[in-house]
Amino acid sequence: MDLRQDPCPICGHARPSAPCPNCRGALRELSHDRPLPVGRGGAADAVRGCREVPRALFALLHDRPFVGRLWLPACANAAAFTLLVLLGVLVLLPAFAAAFAAPWWLADGVRTHHRADGPALWLFASWLVLGMPLLEALAGALHEGLRDRAEQTMLGVAAIRPNPRGALLRLRDRARQCAAALLLWPVALGLVLVPWAGPPLVVLLGAAVAAVTWFELPMAGRGLGPRARLRLLWRNRWRALGVGLGLQGATAVPFVNLLALSAVATVAATSAYLQFDKLDREAS
């Protein structure tokens, strides 16, 4: 099932009674024992979502629940990120340079090699659309423990429900995300070449892709299927987009991108999800 009847507005699990036996109806900040509100706040949620990224980084570096649990995720992130960088620099960039070295239909009759920034723009757009899904597919499975720790801290519980979607279903989810990103890739390559408006629009597209990618883990942990996840993300689109923008910005921060991007994304998405408006009134 995509959505269970009467999900808890705090933890998102099925709630047979009130207060919810899974979270006792309370939500705390990630690094502080202060209560957090749940629900939507309009466009201002984009700023709140973006702030989840530095908060997640601070929690990972300083909070006791995460101490000693970052070695394996950091190694996985470093291997996956390095592989993607090498793929971009050694494979995609030469191919893009060759594509812009000769006239073709997208240039409207003008020799495309006159646009020297074309290969760099294409590489930029490729990361925004493909980077996060591929990074999560390569390293995301080793970050589920960080999600559990974040939920335990914020919900004040000793244990987290096991993910109802098994390993094969999560593998299928990751394959579906990568396939969708590949379908968006040509759109991003064309859009980024539009003067002035193209790069900002591709950044927003990349932020949306990052949000869909990293919110998969906490939502799949509630047994939500793809349609229910997209409905939930659309209902909380400003906060989700803010998290996606923050994560794309974190890509440019040295050492964070190499060692902690996946970990920060996992914790930031978990924290933001717990603050979502989770009641699907349309489905009800």
C-alpha positions as CSV (number, residue, x, y, z in Angstrom):
1,M,0.0,0.0,0.0
2,D,1.1,3.5,-0.7
3,L,-0.4,5.2,2.4
4,R,-1.6,3.6,5.5
5,Q,-4.8,4.9,7.2
6,D,-4.2,7.6,9.8
7,P,-0.4,8.1,9.7
8,C,1.1,9.9,12.7
9,P,1.7,13.5,11.8
10,I,5.0,13.4,13.7
11,C,6.8,10.2,12.8
12,G,4.7,9.2,9.8
13,H,4.1,5.6,10.9
14,A,0.6,4.1,11.2
15,R,-0.9,5.4,14.4
16,P,-3.4,2.9,16.0
17,S,-4.0,5.2,19.0
18,A,-3.3,8.7,20.4
19,P,-0.7,9.6,21.5
20,C,1.3,7.7,18.9
21,P,3.1,4.7,20.6
22,N,6.0,5.0,18.1
23,C,7.0,8.6,19.0
24,R,4.7,9.7,21.8
25,G,3.7,12.7,19.8
26,A,6.9,14.7,20.3
27,L,9.6,16.0,17.9
28,R,12.9,17.6,19.0
29,E,15.5,19.5,17.1
30,L,18.4,17.4,15.8
31,S,21.1,18.9,18.0
32,H,19.0,20.4,20.8
33,D,16.3,19.2,23.2
34,R,13.8,21.8,21.9
35,P,10.4,21.0,20.4
36,L,9.9,21.4,16.7
37,P,6.7,22.3,14.9
38,V,5.3,20.1,12.1
39,G,3.6,21.3,9.0
40,R,4.0,23.6,6.1
41,G,5.0,27.3,6.3
42,G,4.8,28.5,2.7
43,A,7.8,29.7,0.6
44,A,9.7,30.4,3.8
45,D,10.1,26.6,4.1
46,A,12.7,26.8,1.4
47,V,15.0,28.7,3.7
48,R,14.3,26.3,6.5
49,G,15.0,23.4,4.3
50,C,18.3,24.8,3.1
51,R,19.3,25.4,6.7
52,E,18.9,21.6,7.4
53,V,22.1,21.0,5.5
54,P,24.6,22.9,7.8
55,R,22.6,21.6,10.8
56,A,23.1,18.0,9.6
57,L,26.8,18.6,9.1
58,F,27.1,20.1,12.6
59,A,25.2,17.2,14.1
60,L,27.4,14.6,12.3
61,L,30.6,16.2,13.6
62,H,29.6,17.0,17.2
63,D,26.6,15.0,18.4
64,R,27.1,11.9,20.4
65,P,24.7,9.6,18.5
66,F,26.9,9.8,15.4
67,V,30.3,9.4,17.1
68,G,32.1,6.4,15.7
69,R,29.5,5.8,13.0
70,L,31.0,7.8,10.1
71,W,34.0,5.8,9.1
72,L,32.2,3.4,6.7
73,P,29.8,6.0,5.3
74,A,32.7,8.4,4.7
75,C,34.7,5.7,2.9
76,A,31.7,4.8,0.8
77,N,31.1,8.4,-0.1
78,A,34.8,9.0,-0.9
79,A,34.9,6.0,-3.3
80,A,31.6,6.9,-5.0
81,F,32.3,10.6,-5.3
82,T,35.8,10.0,-6.7
83,L,34.4,7.6,-9.2
84,L,31.8,10.1,-10.4
85,V,34.4,12.9,-10.6
86,L,36.7,10.7,-12.7
87,L,33.7,9.7,-14.9
88,G,32.9,13.3,-15.5
89,V,36.5,14.5,-16.1
90,L,37.8,11.6,-18.1
91,V,34.7,10.5,-20.0
92,L,32.0,13.1,-20.2
93,L,34.1,16.3,-20.5
94,P,36.1,15.0,-23.6
95,A,32.9,13.8,-25.2
96,F,31.3,17.2,-24.6
97,A,34.3,19.0,-26.0
98,A,34.2,16.9,-29.1
99,A,30.4,17.6,-29.5
100,F,31.1,21.3,-29.4
101,A,34.0,21.1,-31.8
102,A,31.7,20.8,-34.9
103,P,28.5,22.5,-36.1
104,W,25.2,20.7,-35.2
105,W,21.5,21.4,-35.1
106,L,21.5,22.9,-31.6
107,A,23.8,25.7,-32.7
108,D,21.2,27.1,-35.2
109,G,23.9,27.3,-37.9
110,V,26.6,28.9,-35.7
111,R,29.7,26.9,-35.1
112,T,29.4,25.7,-31.5
113,H,33.1,25.8,-30.8
114,H,32.7,29.6,-30.6
115,R,30.9,28.9,-27.3
116,A,33.9,27.9,-25.1
117,D,31.8,27.4,-22.0
118,G,29.6,24.8,-23.6
119,P,31.4,21.6,-22.4
120,A,31.7,23.1,-18.8
121,L,28.0,23.9,-18.8
122,W,27.1,20.4,-19.9
123,L,29.3,18.9,-17.2
124,F,27.6,21.2,-14.7
125,A,24.1,20.2,-15.8
126,S,25.2,16.5,-15.8
127,W,26.2,16.6,-12.2
128,L,23.0,18.5,-11.2
129,V,20.7,15.8,-12.8
130,L,22.8,12.6,-12.5
131,G,25.2,13.2,-9.6
132,M,22.9,12.7,-6.7
133,P,21.0,9.7,-7.9
134,L,24.2,7.9,-8.8
135,L,25.9,8.9,-5.5
136,E,22.9,7.6,-3.6
137,A,22.8,4.4,-5.7
138,L,26.5,3.7,-5.0
139,A,26.7,4.7,-1.3
140,G,23.2,5.2,0.1
141,A,22.7,1.7,1.4
142,L,25.5,2.3,3.9
143,H,23.8,5.3,5.4
144,E,20.6,3.8,6.8
145,G,22.2,3.6,10.2
146,L,22.6,7.4,10.2
147,R,19.0,7.9,9.3
148,D,18.0,5.6,12.2
149,R,20.2,7.6,14.6
150,A,18.7,10.9,13.4
151,E,15.2,9.6,14.0
152,Q,16.0,8.2,17.4
153,T,17.5,11.6,18.4
154,M,14.6,13.7,17.1
155,L,11.7,11.3,18.2
156,G,13.2,10.4,21.5
157,V,12.8,6.6,20.9
158,A,15.2,3.8,21.6
159,A,14.6,1.8,18.4
160,I,13.3,2.6,14.9
161,R,10.9,0.4,13.0
162,P,12.6,-1.8,10.3
163,N,12.2,-0.7,6.8
164,P,9.1,-2.5,5.4
165,R,10.6,-2.3,1.9
166,G,13.2,-5.1,1.5
167,A,16.6,-4.8,-0.1
168,L,15.3,-5.8,-3.5
169,L,12.5,-3.2,-3.4
170,R,15.0,-0.5,-2.4
171,L,17.3,-1.6,-5.2
172,R,14.4,-1.2,-7.6
173,D,13.7,2.2,-6.2
174,R,17.3,3.3,-6.8
175,A,17.2,1.9,-10.3
176,R,14.0,3.8,-11.0
177,Q,15.5,7.1,-9.8
178,C,18.6,6.6,-11.9
179,A,16.4,5.8,-15.0
180,A,14.3,9.0,-14.4
181,A,17.5,11.1,-14.1
182,L,18.8,9.7,-17.4
183,L,15.5,10.7,-19.0
184,L,15.9,14.3,-17.6
185,W,19.5,14.5,-18.7
186,P,19.0,15.6,-22.3
187,V,16.4,18.1,-21.1
188,A,19.0,19.6,-18.8
189,L,21.7,19.7,-21.5
190,G,19.4,21.7,-23.8
191,L,18.1,23.9,-21.0
192,V,21.5,24.9,-19.6
193,L,22.5,26.5,-23.0
194,V,19.5,29.0,-22.9
195,P,21.1,32.4,-22.2
196,W,20.7,33.8,-18.8
197,A,17.7,31.8,-17.6
198,G,19.1,28.3,-18.5
199,P,21.6,27.7,-15.7
200,P,19.3,28.9,-12.8
201,L,16.5,26.7,-14.2
202,V,18.9,23.7,-14.3
203,V,19.9,24.4,-10.7
204,L,16.3,24.3,-9.6
205,L,15.8,21.1,-11.6
206,G,18.9,19.6,-9.9
207,A,17.6,20.6,-6.5
208,A,14.3,18.9,-7.3
209,V,16.2,15.7,-8.4
210,A,18.3,15.9,-5.2
211,A,15.1,16.1,-3.1
212,V,13.5,13.2,-4.8
213,T,16.7,11.2,-4.4
214,W,17.5,11.7,-0.7
215,F,14.0,11.8,0.7
216,E,13.5,8.3,-0.6
217,L,15.1,6.7,2.5
218,P,12.9,8.1,5.2
219,M,9.8,7.8,3.1
220,A,10.5,4.2,2.0
221,G,11.0,3.5,5.7
222,R,7.3,4.1,6.2
223,G,6.4,1.8,3.3
224,L,5.4,4.6,1.0
225,G,5.4,3.8,-2.7
226,P,6.6,6.1,-5.5
227,R,3.3,7.9,-6.0
228,A,2.8,8.5,-2.3
229,R,6.3,9.9,-2.1
230,L,5.8,12.3,-4.9
231,R,2.5,13.5,-3.5
232,L,4.2,14.1,-0.1
233,L,7.1,15.9,-1.7
234,W,4.8,18.1,-3.7
235,R,2.7,18.9,-0.7
236,N,6.0,20.0,1.1
237,R,7.7,21.2,-2.0
238,W,9.3,24.4,-0.6
239,R,11.0,22.6,2.3
240,A,12.1,19.7,0.0
241,L,13.4,22.2,-2.6
242,G,15.3,24.1,0.0
243,V,17.0,20.8,1.1
244,G,17.9,20.0,-2.5
245,L,19.4,23.5,-3.0
246,G,21.4,23.2,0.1
247,L,22.8,19.8,-0.9
248,Q,23.7,21.0,-4.3
249,G,25.5,23.9,-2.7
250,A,27.3,21.5,-0.3
251,T,28.8,19.8,-3.4
252,A,31.1,22.8,-3.8
253,V,32.5,22.6,-0.2
254,P,35.9,20.8,-0.1
255,F,36.1,17.7,2.0
256,V,32.3,17.8,2.7
257,N,31.7,16.7,-0.9
258,L,34.4,14.0,-0.8
259,L,33.7,12.6,2.7
260,A,30.3,13.6,4.0
261,L,27.9,14.5,1.2
262,S,25.9,11.3,1.4
263,A,25.8,11.4,5.2
264,V,24.8,15.1,5.3
265,A,22.1,14.4,2.7
266,T,20.7,11.4,4.7
267,V,20.5,13.3,8.0
268,A,19.2,16.5,6.5
269,A,16.5,14.7,4.5
270,T,15.5,12.7,7.6
271,S,15.2,15.9,9.7
272,A,13.2,17.8,7.1
273,Y,10.9,14.8,6.5
274,L,10.0,14.6,10.2
275,Q,8.8,18.2,9.9
276,F,6.7,17.6,6.8
277,D,2.9,17.8,6.7
278,K,2.4,14.1,6.3
279,L,-1.4,13.8,6.2
280,D,-2.5,13.0,2.6
281,R,-6.0,14.5,2.6
282,E,-6.5,13.9,-1.1
283,A,-5.9,10.2,-0.7
284,S,-8.1,10.1,2.3
